[in-house]
């Protein structure tokens, strides 16, 4: 049998630990963004709520959830940027509706 220089319990696991931590953080961000997006779609399309009211509700909920989970300022900036993008898209939709 070939001899091995591996000794149980002496392996450096910093790379695996940071990879797992990054994966969990990315999964949390992706899951929450998906939850907010689906919530916005349900409020506007299924319930028939005004798009601005549902946007404020979803953005507020996203910021509250992020603060509650300790996700930091990057999460708040992401939610605000996504809400700004949604407002821009709705303005474009309103402008194109006026033209047609």
C-alpha positions in Angstrom: 0.0 0.0 0.0 1.1 3.5 -0.7 1.9 5.6 2.4 0.1 8.9 2.8 1.3 12.0 4.4 -2.3 13.0 5.4 -2.9 13.3 9.1 -6.5 13.4 10.2 -7.5 16.8 11.6 -4.6 18.8 10.3 -6.0 19.9 6.9 -6.4 23.6 6.3 -10.1 24.2 5.6 -10.1 28.0 5.2 -10.8 27.8 1.5 -13.7 25.4 1.9 -15.1 27.4 4.8 -15.0 30.7 2.8 -16.6 29.0 -0.2 -19.4 27.6 1.9 -20.0 31.0 3.5 -20.0 32.7 0.1 -22.4 30.2 -1.3 -24.8 30.6 1.6 -24.7 34.4 1.3 -25.3 34.3 -2.5 -28.2 31.8 -1.9 -29.7 34.1 0.7 -29.5 37.2 -1.6 -30.9 35.3 -4.6 -33.7 33.8 -2.6 -34.8 37.1 -1.1 -34.6 39.0 -4.5 -36.7 36.2 -6.0 -39.2 36.4 -3.1 -39.5 40.2 -3.6 -39.9 39.9 -7.4 -42.6 37.3 -7.1 -44.3 39.3 -4.4 -44.3 42.4 -6.6 -45.7 40.5 -9.6 -48.5 38.9 -7.4 -49.5 42.3 -6.0 -49.6 44.0 -9.4 -50.9 41.3 -11.7 -53.0 39.0 -9.5 -54.4 41.3 -6.9 -54.6 44.4 -9.2 -52.8 46.7 -6.7 -51.3 49.9 -8.1 -47.8 49.3 -9.2 -46.3 52.1 -7.1 -48.0 51.0 -3.9 -46.9 47.4 -4.4 -43.4 48.6 -5.2 -43.2 50.6 -1.9 -44.5 47.6 0.0 -42.1 45.2 -1.5 -39.1 47.6 -1.2 -40.0 48.4 2.4 -40.3 44.7 3.2 -37.0 43.9 1.5 -35.2 46.6 3.5 -36.8 45.4 6.7 -35.9 41.8 6.1 -32.4 42.8 5.2 -31.9 44.8 8.3 -33.5 42.1 10.4 -31.1 39.5 8.9 -28.1 41.8 9.2 -27.3 41.9 5.5 -25.7 45.3 5.6 -25.8 48.4 3.5 -25.1 46.6 0.2 -28.5 44.9 0.6 -30.2 48.2 1.2 -28.5 49.7 -1.8 -29.5 46.8 -4.0 -33.1 47.0 -3.0 -33.2 50.8 -3.6 -31.4 50.3 -7.0 -33.9 47.6 -8.0 -36.8 49.9 -7.0 -35.3 52.7 -9.0 -35.0 50.4 -12.0 -38.7 49.4 -11.6 -39.8 53.0 -11.5 -37.7 53.7 -14.7 -39.3 50.8 -16.5 -42.8 51.9 -15.4 -42.1 55.4 -16.7 -41.0 53.9 -20.0 -44.2 51.8 -20.1 -46.3 54.9 -19.5 -44.5 56.9 -22.2 -44.9 54.1 -24.8 -48.6 53.8 -23.8 -49.1 57.5 -24.6 -47.5 57.1 -28.0 -49.5 54.1 -29.0 
